Amino acid sequence: MLTPRLSSRFALATRYDRKPLEVLDWHEHRNLSFCFVMEGNYQETTRDRTFTCRPGDVVIKPGAKRHQNMFSQLGAVCLLLEISEDLLGQSTRLIERELKGPIRDYHLARIGLELREELLATDSLSGIMLEGIALRTVVSGLRLVRERSKKQAQVEAMRELLDIGLGAEEFTTRYLTASERKSVRRLFYEMEGCSMNSYILRRRAFSAFAELLNTNHSLADIAHRCGFYDQAHFTKVFKALFGVTPGRFRSRMN
């Protein structure tokens, strides 16, 4: 069973099990926080926006950022990692504002799984492990902030089109001229670290992540529903991203 709370000198990890339709009124966290969504989903409202958070998402907020949470009929399980300024040092200034909406980054998603594993197997060394996880989380967050540039905004527009189901070839044919295609593909690879086709596979893997947590569908059904060629293809892509096969992931979560 997951330990509800694990702390060290500079970090605090807390598991939250939220009931279906529960509402958390306006509140804030003292320190910079990373919320890893593991199960269910919910809507978060800040002063200027409302967005939906799903399994695999990470919500990054600076300290004292007021927000409200409304949970769905599924409820939710979240792991909240709060990191002290004493650990961040001057890096605090680099994460001055929240990244808009939930972050869907497989590096952070894998860190969330590692945090969950540590909460499952707490021992005398867990405090040291927690600080290592906290440092890696901050580094990933800093890289995300740094990459939010004009180029990233352009790539985000491309991602929105790919997220609604367009294939890479359909996107380039419909929206780009022949002379633009090579440079746009290069830009996408530069900012995302993968090709458009690989990004589409990642998107499908995150959809499967949610299916594994929130449904009893078979692995073959999930592979089909999320657009993989077959179960073997699904297993290969999922393990490459999250470091564990879908079957083992589901058994651990259960």
C-alpha positions, 0 to 999 in steps of 0.5 A: 500500500502507498505510504500517504506521506514521505518527507526529507529536509527539502521535499515533501511527497503526499498521496491524495485520494480524492472522492468522486465529485469532491470539490477542494475550495480555493487553496495554495501550496507554500512551495513550488509543487509538481502534481502527478496525476495517476488515476481519474481526472479533475478540473483545476481553476486558477485566477485566469484559466480552467483546465482538465487534468488526466492520468500522465499529466503533471501540473506545475505551480509556484508557491502561493498560487491559488487554485480550486479543484473539482473532481469527476465521477472517477475521483482521482489519485494524485502525488504532490511533490513540494520542493523547498526553496532551500533546495532550489536555490537560484533556480527559484527565479527561473520558475516564476510562473506556472506553465499554462495547463497540465504538462504532458511530458514523458520524462516527468511522467516516468519520474511520477512512476518512480515517486509512486514506487518509492512511496510503495517501498519506503525505507530508511533511504527513502529520504535520500531517494526523495531528494534525488527525485526532487532534483530531477523533477526541478531539472525537467521543469526548468528545461520545459520553462526554457523551451517555451519560446516562439518556436515552441509556440509554433510547435504547440500549434502543430501539436494541437492539430496532431492531437485531434487525430491528424496523421503526420502526412495528412498534416504536412500535405494539408497545411504546408507547402512543399518548400516548408515541409522539411524545415517544419519537420526539422523544427518539430524534431528540434523542439520535441526531440522526436519526429511527428510520427513518434509524437503521435505514438507518444500521444497514443501511449498516454491515451493507453496510460489512462485506459490502463488506469481507469478501465478493465479493457483487455490489452488487445482492446486498448491497443486497438482503441488507442490506434496501435497496429496490434498488442505487440506494437502497443507493448513495445511503444509503452515500455520504451516510454514508461520503462514498464510493459502495459501488463506489468504497469496495470498489475503494479497499479492494482 
